[in-house]
Amino acid sequence: MHLIYIDESGDSGIITGKKKIGTEFYTLSALIIKESYWLTTLNSFIEFRRFLKDEYKIPMMSELKATDFINNSGPFSTLGYTDKMRMNLYKMALKKLSRLEGIKTWAILFKKREWEKKYPKLDIFQTSWQNMIERIERFTTKLDERCIVFPDEGRDEKIRSIMRQLRRFSRPQAHYKKTTLKCNAELVLEDPNIRESHNSYIIQFTDYIAYAASRAVYQKPLCGEKYWDYLGDIRDDSVNAISRKTERKDLKFGIAIKP
C-alpha cells in the first residue's frame, strides 16, 4: 500500500492575449510514501519543524509554504531573515526529503501558453489531474499494490469526479500507436482524502516539491533548477520514460513536461 499526497504550484487559469494573467505553468507534484514508512516520514517532518522553531523562531503550528521562503512572507515576514538564510532553509527542507527511505516523487508541469495555442478551450485543471491519476494507475499496476490519494484542499468535487471516472473508464491515448489503452485506476482506493495544508506537514512538504519542479523549468533569481536537484534519488525518472525516447530538449529528471 502507498499513500500519495498531491499538491499544486501555479494556477490552472488560462493566459489570454499578450497580457500575462496568472502563472505560465500549472504543476502537480506527488509525494508517494510506502505505508510502512509513513510514521517515519511524518516524524522527520516534525523534527524539521521543531528545528525551525528552536533555531529560527518559526512556530510549529504556522503553515509554511514554499513561496514563503522565496517571498519573505508567512511566518518569515516579521523575522528579518535575509534571502540567503531563507533559501538555505528551503534547501535544507528539500535535502531532508532526499535522505528519507520509502518515498518517491514526481511532478507534471503544463506549459500553459503552448497548450493554449493548440487547444484554446482546454481545461488545464481537468487535464492535469487526469494525467496524474493515469500515472498513479501505471505506478500501482506495475507494483500490483493499492494506494490512497491525499490531495490538498480546493476543488474537491472536481477531483472526486475525475478519480471516480478514471477508476471505471480510463482510455489514455497510446503514445506510439493510434489507439487507446484500457487503464482503469482500480488500485486507487476510495475517494480522494482531502487534506488542509495548514494541518498537514506532509502536504506542506509536497508543496515544496511542486514549487521546486516549477522553478526547474521557469527559473527565478532566487530559485532555479538546482533546488529540484536537491531532491536527489527520490525523484522517479519513470515519469520521463517517453520524453527520453523522443529526446526532448526540455527533459527534466522526474518532471513530465506538457507539451
N, C-alpha and C positions, 0 to 999 in steps of 0.2 A: 504494500500500500504506500502511495505517495500523497503528500499534502502539497498542493500547488497554489501559491499565493501570487496574485496578479495585480499590478498597478500600472499607471499610465504616466506619460510625460508629454507635455504639449496639449493641444486641443484638437478635436476632431472636426471643427468647423471648416468651411471652405475658404479659399483665398480668392477674392474677386478682383478682376482687373489688374491694374498696375499698383494699386494701393494695397499694401500688406495689411491683412486683418488676421490677427491671431498668429500662431506659430507656423513655420514652414513644414513642420513634421508632426506626426502623431505616432507615439511609441507605446507599445505594451511590453512589459517585462514579466517574466515568470521566474519565481524562486521555488524550486522543486526540492522538497525535503522528504527523505525516506522516513517513514513514520517512527522507526526505532531511533532516529536521531533528532526527533522533534524537540524533546526537552533539553538536550544538549545544546541545540541551536538557540533556543529561547534563552537559556541561561547565559550563553555567550553574549547575546544582545543586552541582557540585563547588566552583565558585567561591564560592557562598554558604556552604557548609560550611567552606571554608578561612577565610573571613572570620570566621565564628563561632569558629573555633579560635584565630585570631590575636588577635581583639579581645575575646573573651568566654570563652576557655579551655574551649570545648566540644570534646572530641576528635572528630576526623573519623570514627572508627570507631564511635562511640556512636550507637545508634538514637535518633532524636529524634522523638517523636510529638507530635501537636497537643495532646493533653492535658497533656504536659509543660510547655508554655508556660503553660497555664491553672492547673495544679495545683502548680507548682513541684516537679515530680517528674523522674525520669530524671536526665540529666546536670546539670540545674539544681539538684538537691536540696541540694548542698553548696556552692553558689557564692554564695548570699546576695543574689541579684538581686531587686529589687522587682517587684511586679505590673506596674507601668508599663513597666519595662525589658523584661520577658519578652513582654508583649503588643505592644510596639513591634517586637520581633524577629519575632513571628508576623506582624504587619502587613508587615514587610519581605519575609518569605518569600512571602506572597500577592501582593504587588506585583511581586516578581521574576517570578512566573508570568505576571502580566498583561502584562509587557513582551516576552514571548517570541513569536517568529513560528512558524508552522507547528503550533500546538497549539490544541485546543478542549477544553472541559469541560462536562459537565452532571452533574446528580445526580437521583436518585429517592429520595424520602423517604416512608416509610409512617408515618402516624399510627396507631400500633398499637391504641390504645383504641377508636377509631372503627371500625376494621376488625373488631375482635373482637366488637363489638356486632352487626355484620351477619353475620359468618362466624366463629363461635366456634372452629371447628376448622381455620381457615385456617393453612397453613404459610407464615409470613411470609418465611422464607428462600427457599423454592421460588418463591413468587410474585414476590418482588423480583428474583431472578435471571432469571426468565422475562421480566419487564418489561425488564430491562437488555438481554438478548440480542435481544428484539424491537426495541428502539430501535437497537441496533447494526445489526441487519438492515436497518432503514429507512435508516440513515445510509450504509451501504455500497452499498445498492441505488441510492439517489439519485445517488451519485457514480460508480457502476459500478466500484468499487475494492474490493480484498480487504483483509482485516485479520487480525491475530493478537491474541488476548486474553491478557493477563498479570494474573491475579488475585493478591491477597495470599494467603498460605497459610492453610489452615483449611478443613475440609470439602471437600477436593479432589475426592473421588469423587462427591459430590453435584453439584458444579459441572460436572464432566465429563459426568455423566449428563444434566443439563439441556441442555448445549450439543449433545451428540450427538442428543438427541431433537429439538431445535428445528432442527437442520440438515436433518433428514429430514422432520419433520412439525411445522409451526408454523401454527396456525389461530387467530390472535387475533380477538377479537370486534370487529366494525366499530362505531365509536362512534355513527354516526347511523342505522344500519340493523340489523335483527335478522338478521344473517348473519355468517359468519366469512370471514376473508381467508386466502388461501394465501400465506404469507410465510416460506418455508423459508430459514434462515440459511446459504445455500450459499456466501456470500462470506466467511464466518468460517472461516479455515483451521485445521486441526489441532485437537487437544485443547487445553484451556487450559494455558498455560505458567505454572505456579505459581512465584511469587517469594516469597522470605523477606524480610520488610520490613527486618530488621536488615542485610541485604546489598544493599539497593536504595534509593538516594536517590530514584528516581522513584516507587516505591511510597510512600515517606515523604511526598513532596510531594502525592501523591494522597490520603493520609490528611489532610493539611492542608485540602484541598478538601472532603472529606467532612465534616469537623468544622465548617468554616465554613458549609456548607449546612445542617447540622443546627441550628446556632445562629441562622441566619437565620429559622428557624421557631420554635424553642424557645430563647429568648434567656436568657442568664445575665448576672449583673452585670458580669463581665469581658469577655464575648464576646457581641455582639449582631449585628444584621443588617449593620452597616457592614463587618464582616470579609468577608462574602460579596461585598459591593460592591467591595472592593479588587481582586477578580479581573478587573474591568473587561470588556473586549470579548472575552476568550477564552471567556466564558460563551456557550453555544449556546442561543439562545432558541427554536430549533425544537422543543425539548423541551416548550415551553409552548403549542404551536400550538392544541391542543384547549381548554386552560384559558382562553386568550384569547377564543375564540369563545363559551364558556359564561359569560364574565365572572365567573369565580370570585374571590371577595374575598380568598382566601388566596394568590393568584398571587404567586410569587417568580420573578424573571427567571432562567431557566436551571435551575430546580428543578421537577421533576414531583412534585406532592404528591398522595399517595394516602390517603384518597379526596379 
